[in-house]
Amino acid sequence: MATYSFKLAYNGANYAGFAKQGGGVTTVQGTVDAALAAALRLPDVPTVCAGRTDAGVHAAGQVVSFEVGSELTGDDLRTLMRSLNALTPPDIAIRDLRREHDGFSARFDARARHYCYRIACGATPPVFSAAYAWHVPRQPDVQAMQQAARHLVGEHDFRSFCVATSARMLQEDGRSTCRRVDSVQVADDVLFGEPLLTIDVTGNAFLHSMVRVMVGTLVEVGLGRMPADAIPDVLAAGDRRAAGPTAPAHGLMLVDVTY
């Protein structure tokens, strides 16, 4: 079997997350897999992704790998990429289709994943970035958020920042809720001419809704509802109720994956 990968960008608004689901639910993976099978004229071409995004979450540089039983030449790859972009809807784009070494896995070979969350702060709601940013009507204390963010860096048990049912399933399966976060950066930015606050998070892997709960917690700090130095206690609690709310999905984007 020959292994290939491509980068995937999508607007997640119309999808129930990345991963395939039953019952005719529209997902990114289901849409891409159908296009891949049609383009290769095969009954099924299973894919593996670097990070399964939730419903409504976007991606700019998701990485997907798959295997087929024959070698594809340079012309074959260019033709396949054109076919995939023709067979998928306008809110999905495929690029950088390439041959990988045998056994490559977009999921298991990934070293780090980079997410960006965008927040539009202040009384005036965003217009052009509304589909990609969470509107918070008040201006948060960015310095306090930055101070709190430093406590999230490192290897910790992030059970408090995971969907409770998902954390319980991991525990029952004997799997860990510990993850390594390499960087959490809170900074001002501009998108479509509109001022935004961005929270960039990079780590080796993430739990279910972990980044969105981190963002919701940092916003609570920024609005003065939680002290910046409370984060270590939240981590130690191992309880989803100790952290802040889950930030809306549409503000989150998987930016890229490092190998």
C-alpha positions as a Markdown table, in Angstrom:
| # | Residue | x | y | z |
|---|---|---|---|---|
| 1 | Met | 0.0 | 0.0 | 0.0 |
| 2 | Ala | 1.2 | 3.5 | -0.9 |
| 3 | Thr | 0.6 | 6.3 | 1.6 |
| 4 | Tyr | -0.4 | 9.9 | 0.6 |
| 5 | Ser | -1.4 | 13.0 | 2.5 |
| 6 | Phe | -2.9 | 16.4 | 1.8 |
| 7 | Lys | -3.7 | 19.6 | 3.6 |
| 8 | Leu | -7.3 | 20.4 | 4.1 |
| 9 | Ala | -9.0 | 23.8 | 4.7 |
| 10 | Tyr | -12.7 | 24.1 | 5.5 |
| 11 | Asn | -15.4 | 26.3 | 6.9 |
| 12 | Gly | -17.0 | 24.2 | 9.5 |
| 13 | Ala | -20.3 | 26.0 | 9.7 |
| 14 | Asn | -22.2 | 23.4 | 7.6 |
| 15 | Tyr | -20.6 | 20.3 | 9.2 |
| 16 | Ala | -21.2 | 18.3 | 12.3 |
| 17 | Gly | -17.5 | 18.2 | 12.9 |
| 18 | Phe | -14.7 | 16.4 | 11.1 |
| 19 | Ala | -15.2 | 12.8 | 12.0 |
| 20 | Lys | -17.7 | 10.5 | 10.2 |
| 21 | Gln | -21.0 | 9.8 | 11.9 |
| 22 | Gly | -23.9 | 7.6 | 11.2 |
| 23 | Gly | -27.4 | 8.5 | 10.3 |
| 24 | Gly | -26.7 | 10.6 | 7.3 |
| 25 | Val | -25.0 | 13.4 | 9.3 |
| 26 | Thr | -22.9 | 15.7 | 7.1 |
| 27 | Thr | -19.3 | 15.8 | 8.2 |
| 28 | Val | -16.0 | 16.9 | 6.7 |
| 29 | Gln | -14.5 | 13.5 | 6.7 |
| 30 | Gly | -17.6 | 11.9 | 5.2 |
| 31 | Thr | -17.6 | 14.5 | 2.4 |
| 32 | Val | -13.9 | 14.2 | 1.7 |
| 33 | Asp | -13.9 | 10.4 | 1.8 |
| 34 | Ala | -16.8 | 10.2 | -0.7 |
| 35 | Ala | -14.9 | 12.6 | -3.1 |
| 36 | Leu | -11.7 | 10.5 | -2.7 |
| 37 | Ala | -13.5 | 7.2 | -3.4 |
| 38 | Ala | -15.2 | 8.7 | -6.5 |
| 39 | Ala | -12.0 | 10.3 | -7.8 |
| 40 | Leu | -10.0 | 7.0 | -7.4 |
| 41 | Arg | -13.0 | 4.9 | -8.5 |
| 42 | Leu | -12.8 | 2.8 | -5.4 |
| 43 | Pro | -15.6 | 1.7 | -3.0 |
| 44 | Asp | -14.0 | 3.2 | 0.0 |
| 45 | Val | -10.8 | 5.0 | 0.9 |
| 46 | Pro | -10.4 | 5.4 | 4.7 |
| 47 | Thr | -8.7 | 8.6 | 5.8 |
| 48 | Val | -6.9 | 9.5 | 9.0 |
| 49 | Cys | -6.7 | 13.1 | 10.3 |
| 50 | Ala | -4.4 | 15.1 | 12.6 |
| 51 | Gly | -7.1 | 16.5 | 14.8 |
| 52 | Arg | -10.9 | 15.8 | 14.9 |
| 53 | Thr | -12.6 | 19.2 | 15.1 |
| 54 | Asp | -16.0 | 19.7 | 16.7 |
| 55 | Ala | -19.1 | 20.8 | 14.8 |
| 56 | Gly | -18.7 | 24.4 | 13.6 |
| 57 | Val | -14.9 | 24.6 | 14.0 |
| 58 | His | -12.8 | 25.6 | 11.0 |
| 59 | Ala | -9.5 | 24.5 | 9.6 |
| 60 | Ala | -6.8 | 26.2 | 7.5 |
| 61 | Gly | -4.2 | 23.4 | 7.6 |
| 62 | Gln | -5.7 | 20.2 | 8.7 |
| 63 | Val | -3.6 | 17.2 | 7.5 |
| 64 | Val | -5.2 | 14.0 | 6.2 |
| 65 | Ser | -3.5 | 10.7 | 5.1 |
| 66 | Phe | -4.8 | 7.7 | 3.2 |
| 67 | Glu | -3.5 | 4.6 | 1.6 |
| 68 | Val | -4.1 | 3.1 | -1.9 |
| 69 | Gly | -2.9 | 0.0 | -3.5 |
| 70 | Ser | -1.0 | 1.6 | -6.4 |
| 71 | Glu | 1.7 | 4.3 | -6.9 |
| 72 | Leu | 0.5 | 7.7 | -8.1 |
| 73 | Thr | 2.8 | 9.7 | -10.3 |
| 74 | Gly | 3.2 | 13.5 | -10.3 |
| 75 | Asp | 0.6 | 13.9 | -13.0 |
| 76 | Asp | -1.7 | 11.5 | -11.2 |
| 77 | Leu | -1.4 | 13.6 | -8.0 |
| 78 | Arg | -2.2 | 16.8 | -9.8 |
| 79 | Thr | -5.2 | 15.3 | -11.5 |
| 80 | Leu | -6.4 | 13.8 | -8.3 |
| 81 | Met | -6.1 | 17.1 | -6.4 |
| 82 | Arg | -8.1 | 18.9 | -9.2 |
| 83 | Ser | -10.7 | 16.1 | -9.0 |
| 84 | Leu | -11.0 | 16.4 | -5.3 |
| 85 | Asn | -11.5 | 20.1 | -5.4 |
| 86 | Ala | -14.2 | 19.7 | -8.1 |
| 87 | Leu | -16.0 | 17.0 | -6.2 |
| 88 | Thr | -16.1 | 18.8 | -2.8 |
| 89 | Pro | -18.3 | 21.8 | -2.0 |
| 90 | Pro | -16.8 | 25.4 | -2.1 |
| 91 | Asp | -16.4 | 25.4 | 1.7 |
| 92 | Ile | -13.7 | 22.6 | 1.5 |
| 93 | Ala | -10.3 | 22.9 | -0.3 |
| 94 | Ile | -7.6 | 20.4 | -0.8 |
| 95 | Arg | -3.9 | 21.3 | -1.4 |
| 96 | Asp | -0.4 | 19.9 | -1.2 |
| 97 | Leu | -1.3 | 16.3 | -2.1 |
| 98 | Arg | 1.9 | 14.3 | -1.8 |
| 99 | Arg | 3.5 | 10.9 | -1.4 |
| 100 | Glu | 4.5 | 10.0 | 2.2 |
| 101 | His | 6.8 | 7.3 | 3.5 |
| 102 | Asp | 5.2 | 3.9 | 4.1 |
| 103 | Gly | 3.3 | 3.7 | 7.4 |
| 104 | Phe | 2.9 | 7.5 | 7.7 |
| 105 | Ser | -0.1 | 8.5 | 9.8 |
| 106 | Ala | -1.4 | 12.1 | 9.8 |
| 107 | Arg | -2.6 | 11.5 | 13.4 |
| 108 | Phe | 0.2 | 9.5 | 15.1 |
| 109 | Asp | 3.2 | 11.1 | 13.4 |
| 110 | Ala | 2.0 | 14.6 | 14.3 |
| 111 | Arg | 4.4 | 16.4 | 16.7 |
| 112 | Ala | 2.2 | 19.5 | 17.4 |
| 113 | Arg | -1.1 | 21.1 | 16.5 |
| 114 | His | -1.6 | 24.8 | 16.3 |
| 115 | Tyr | -5.1 | 26.3 | 17.0 |
| 116 | Cys | -6.2 | 29.9 | 16.9 |
| 117 | Tyr | -9.2 | 31.4 | 18.6 |
| 118 | Arg | -10.5 | 34.8 | 17.6 |
| 119 | Ile | -12.6 | 37.1 | 19.9 |
| 120 | Ala | -14.2 | 40.4 | 18.9 |
| 121 | Cys | -14.3 | 42.5 | 22.0 |
| 122 | Gly | -16.4 | 45.6 | 22.8 |
| 123 | Ala | -19.9 | 46.9 | 22.4 |
| 124 | Thr | -19.8 | 47.0 | 18.6 |
| 125 | Pro | -20.3 | 43.5 | 17.1 |
| 126 | Pro | -18.1 | 42.4 | 14.1 |
| 127 | Val | -19.5 | 42.4 | 10.6 |
| 128 | Phe | -16.9 | 40.7 | 8.3 |
| 129 | Ser | -15.3 | 38.5 | 11.0 |
| 130 | Ala | -18.6 | 37.5 | 12.6 |
| 131 | Ala | -18.5 | 34.0 | 11.2 |
| 132 | Tyr | -15.0 | 33.4 | 12.6 |
| 133 | Ala | -14.9 | 35.3 | 15.9 |
| 134 | Trp | -16.8 | 35.2 | 19.3 |
| 135 | His | -18.3 | 38.5 | 20.1 |
| 136 | Val | -17.6 | 39.4 | 23.8 |
| 137 | Pro | -19.5 | 42.7 | 24.5 |
| 138 | Arg | -16.9 | 43.9 | 27.1 |
| 139 | Gln | -13.2 | 44.6 | 26.8 |
| 140 | Pro | -11.3 | 42.0 | 28.8 |
| 141 | Asp | -8.1 | 42.6 | 30.7 |
| 142 | Val | -5.6 | 41.2 | 28.3 |
| 143 | Gln | -2.7 | 41.3 | 30.7 |
| 144 | Ala | -4.6 | 39.2 | 33.2 |
| 145 | Met | -5.4 | 36.7 | 30.4 |
| 146 | Gln | -1.7 | 36.5 | 29.5 |
| 147 | Gln | -0.8 | 35.9 | 33.1 |
| 148 | Ala | -3.4 | 33.1 | 33.4 |
| 149 | Ala | -2.3 | 31.6 | 30.1 |
| 150 | Arg | 1.2 | 31.0 | 31.4 |
| 151 | His | -0.2 | 28.5 | 34.0 |
| 152 | Leu | -1.6 | 26.4 | 31.1 |
| 153 | Val | 1.8 | 25.8 | 29.5 |
| 154 | Gly | 3.6 | 22.5 | 30.2 |
| 155 | Glu | 2.4 | 19.0 | 30.7 |
| 156 | His | -0.7 | 18.8 | 32.9 |
| 157 | Asp | -3.8 | 16.7 | 33.5 |
| 158 | Phe | -6.3 | 18.7 | 31.5 |
| 159 | Arg | -9.4 | 16.8 | 32.7 |
| 160 | Ser | -10.9 | 20.0 | 34.0 |
| 161 | Phe | -10.7 | 21.4 | 30.4 |
| 162 | Cys | -12.3 | 18.4 | 28.7 |
| 163 | Val | -16.0 | 17.5 | 28.1 |
| 164 | Ala | -16.9 | 15.5 | 31.2 |
| 165 | Thr | -18.3 | 12.5 | 29.3 |
| 166 | Ser | -15.3 | 12.3 | 27.1 |
| 167 | Ala | -12.9 | 12.4 | 30.1 |
| 168 | Arg | -14.9 | 9.7 | 31.8 |
| 169 | Met | -14.7 | 7.5 | 28.7 |
| 170 | Leu | -10.9 | 8.0 | 28.5 |
| 171 | Gln | -10.5 | 7.1 | 32.2 |
| 172 | Glu | -12.7 | 3.9 | 31.8 |
| 173 | Asp | -10.5 | 2.9 | 28.8 |
| 174 | Gly | -7.4 | 3.4 | 30.9 |
| 175 | Arg | -6.2 | 6.3 | 28.8 |
| 176 | Ser | -4.7 | 9.5 | 30.1 |
| 177 | Thr | -6.1 | 13.0 | 30.2 |
| 178 | Cys | -2.6 | 14.5 | 30.4 |
| 179 | Arg | -1.5 | 16.6 | 27.5 |
| 180 | Arg | 1.5 | 18.9 | 26.7 |
| 181 | Val | 0.8 | 22.5 | 25.9 |
| 182 | Asp | 3.8 | 24.2 | 24.3 |
| 183 | Ser | 2.5 | 27.8 | 24.0 |
| 184 | Val | -0.5 | 29.9 | 24.8 |
| 185 | Gln | -0.3 | 33.4 | 23.3 |
| 186 | Val | -2.9 | 36.1 | 23.8 |
| 187 | Ala | -2.5 | 39.1 | 21.5 |
| 188 | Asp | -4.3 | 41.8 | 19.6 |
| 189 | Asp | -4.9 | 41.2 | 15.9 |
| 190 | Val | -6.9 | 42.5 | 12.9 |
| 191 | Leu | -9.1 | 40.5 | 10.5 |
| 192 | Phe | -10.9 | 42.1 | 7.6 |
| 193 | Gly | -10.1 | 45.5 | 9.1 |
| 194 | Glu | -11.8 | 44.7 | 12.4 |
| 195 | Pro | -9.8 | 44.6 | 15.7 |
| 196 | Leu | -9.7 | 41.2 | 17.4 |
| 197 | Leu | -8.1 | 39.4 | 20.3 |
| 198 | Thr | -6.5 | 36.1 | 19.3 |
| 199 | Ile | -5.5 | 33.2 | 21.5 |
| 200 | Asp | -3.0 | 30.9 | 19.8 |
| 201 | Val | -2.5 | 27.5 | 21.4 |
| 202 | Thr | 0.1 | 24.9 | 20.4 |
| 203 | Gly | 0.5 | 21.5 | 21.9 |
| 204 | Asn | 1.2 | 17.8 | 21.2 |
| 205 | Ala | -2.5 | 16.8 | 21.3 |
| 206 | Phe | -5.8 | 18.0 | 22.8 |
| 207 | Leu | -8.8 | 16.6 | 24.6 |
| 208 | His | -12.4 | 17.0 | 23.5 |
| 209 | Ser | -13.2 | 20.8 | 23.4 |
| 210 | Met | -10.0 | 21.5 | 25.4 |
| 211 | Val | -9.0 | 24.6 | 23.5 |
| 212 | Arg | -12.5 | 26.1 | 23.6 |
| 213 | Val | -12.7 | 25.5 | 27.4 |
| 214 | Met | -9.3 | 27.1 | 27.8 |
| 215 | Val | -10.5 | 30.1 | 25.9 |
| 216 | Gly | -13.7 | 30.3 | 27.9 |
| 217 | Thr | -11.7 | 30.2 | 31.1 |
| 218 | Leu | -9.2 | 32.9 | 30.0 |
| 219 | Val | -12.1 | 35.1 | 29.0 |
| 220 | Glu | -13.6 | 34.6 | 32.5 |
| 221 | Val | -10.2 | 35.8 | 33.9 |
| 222 | Gly | -10.2 | 38.8 | 31.5 |
| 223 | Leu | -13.7 | 39.8 | 32.6 |
| 224 | Gly | -12.7 | 39.7 | 36.3 |
| 225 | Arg | -14.9 | 36.7 | 37.1 |
| 226 | Met | -11.9 | 34.5 | 38.0 |
| 227 | Pro | -8.4 | 35.4 | 39.3 |
| 228 | Ala | -5.5 | 34.8 | 37.0 |
| 229 | Asp | -3.7 | 32.7 | 39.6 |
| 230 | Ala | -6.7 | 30.3 | 39.9 |
| 231 | Ile | -5.6 | 28.2 | 36.9 |
| 232 | Pro | -3.4 | 25.8 | 38.9 |
| 233 | Asp | -6.3 | 25.1 | 41.2 |
| 234 | Val | -8.6 | 24.5 | 38.2 |
| 235 | Leu | -6.1 | 22.0 | 36.8 |
| 236 | Ala | -5.7 | 20.3 | 40.1 |
| 237 | Ala | -9.5 | 19.9 | 40.6 |
| 238 | Gly | -9.8 | 17.4 | 37.7 |
| 239 | Asp | -13.4 | 18.5 | 37.4 |
| 240 | Arg | -15.0 | 20.2 | 34.3 |
| 241 | Arg | -17.1 | 22.3 | 36.6 |
| 242 | Ala | -14.0 | 24.1 | 38.0 |
| 243 | Ala | -13.1 | 25.7 | 34.6 |
| 244 | Gly | -14.9 | 28.4 | 32.7 |
| 245 | Pro | -17.5 | 28.0 | 29.9 |
| 246 | Thr | -16.9 | 26.4 | 26.5 |
| 247 | Ala | -16.3 | 29.1 | 24.0 |
| 248 | Pro | -18.4 | 29.0 | 20.8 |
| 249 | Ala | -17.1 | 26.7 | 18.1 |
| 250 | His | -17.1 | 29.3 | 15.2 |
| 251 | Gly | -14.2 | 31.2 | 16.7 |
| 252 | Leu | -11.8 | 28.3 | 16.6 |
| 253 | Met | -9.6 | 27.3 | 13.7 |
| 254 | Leu | -7.0 | 24.5 | 13.4 |
| 255 | Val | -4.2 | 26.5 | 11.8 |
| 256 | Asp | -1.6 | 23.9 | 11.0 |
| 257 | Val | 0.1 | 20.6 | 12.1 |
| 258 | Thr | 3.8 | 20.1 | 12.7 |
| 259 | Tyr | 5.6 | 16.8 | 11.8 |
